[in-house]
């Protein structure tokens, strides 16, 4: 019994001690908070992290830097005067306004600095439910390292705990202000120009920014104009290059000017710079990629292709093969330029860099996105590489596809353009040529044989047809006399007629087509004249007249009845 009583007393004592420990706030203990500053008639509300930061920002916006200095911990700076404290508050406010975006939702509005979870387990912050005495608001880069901006909870002897900007943060104010403080223009502007306008930005900055947006395009166009005039003095190719690069260079010059003004001429608040700076970077990188793509296109179209044509002037097959490889390579390199440009933009923008890291770490999500959204694009890209390597067709090849006769006009990394004989364009996904069969009439050898089918009567003399056909093509300029062996053969018979196939060939599909059309026309004209049209197809009908017991003679001596 005594033993149980002893255990209960011990547990009660432990519980009281633990409750006392939980009631003790988690703070930094100091002898006094900023003892060198004069006492304030109306002490600010610094009970919570959010209240302390809010007091500092609002007081600075009202130019009450003396009151804002109450939110700073000057322990590492020793005794400071009221003027020095106000200057420190002003400098810190300028730096924060320029370089830091404060996430107010992440600042607890509780004296103990505790983060509250949402109750659904979606927030994985390990500090949820824990008392804190130091909270990181953000980081500002300085000399290649991140300087943390923190508020911490301090308790002076005999006073209640308060939240202040940490002593380490206050100690770095001068270095941060030296790096990100106002420039020469800002310091030498008249008072009216330094007055705050919309977005708490100085009026003179808005004037400079608006002037830059007007002047930069004019300068870009001027540079392009003078560059084109200089190039026009040279060969026609230089003039063509100037026309191709006119708009890209104008945009690049304008984007560079805007970026320089934003980066070094103006110190915009972070809320505005967070939008303006990324847009300027995107414009610079995009215009540079545009110039690179135009230069690449010019190099392939006007230089590489001319070299190929000159070196393979007599070898059409090799010329077409090389031109096809150049065309596919140009599109692949343009895609590479676009990927590099997007990568540079993502590396320059913190938001995009975070997105890229998240995407790479989420392998499952990345696989789903690439598998669904990029299935068609990646499939066509891989098919394009396969076409470039295996070359089942090349630029200029004559193909028969989807009941259309045409010529391969262009090959990209996603689609192929076929120009039909009637000047239509068939735009087909390049995967089509991997998954379906096509007729290539000029693969390896453009020589092709075209048949002509004649439907003639059974009485037609095939030997005379053969002789006439051979005599007809012998003098035709489109006939490939050195390689062709023309024939005239009966290939089929029907109820009333027989089919005679005439085969003739040309050096390419165009010549063979023209030759076959002329053979067909001339042979039909000959059949009409030969034997008074006796070789033309006929249908014979034999009639019987029972009343007179006579037959209508349908022999060769009487005219045939046609229907």
Beta strands, then each sheet from edge to edge (+ up, - down):
strand 1: 28-30
strand 2: 134-142
strand 3: 145-156
strand 4: 162-165
strand 5: 398-401
strand 6: 404-411
strand 7: 415-420
strand 8: 425-429
strand 9: 439-440
strand 10: 448-457
strand 11: 487-493
strand 12: 497-506
strand 13: 544-545
strand 14: 550-551
sheet 1: 1+ 3+ 2-
sheet 2: 1+ 3+ 4-
sheet 3: 8+ 7- 6+ 5- 9+
sheet 4: 10+ 12- 11+
sheet 5: 13+ 14-
end
